[in-house]
């Protein structure tokens, strides 16, 4: 959409701008309602190589650039790169 908006980037690449998403498995001991098996399956799915590739391509067709950058398994100093 940036072609039609005519906006310029003022700040880019600063680590303070990172908006990192996490997937966290809950401790089933904390509540009998926690589906630990389902939670682990979801977490494994989210960090799987194929899922990370899909995340990295999301938005490219419509916006010309990815909307998210897959960071599963990266060290903190390389996040956002």
Secondary structure as UniProt FT lines:
FT   HELIX           2..5
FT   HELIX           15..17
FT   HELIX           28..30
FT   TURN            32..33
FT   HELIX           36..47
FT   HELIX           49..57
FT   TURN            58..59
FT   HELIX           60..63
FT   TURN            72..73
FT   HELIX           76..78
FT   TURN            79..80
//
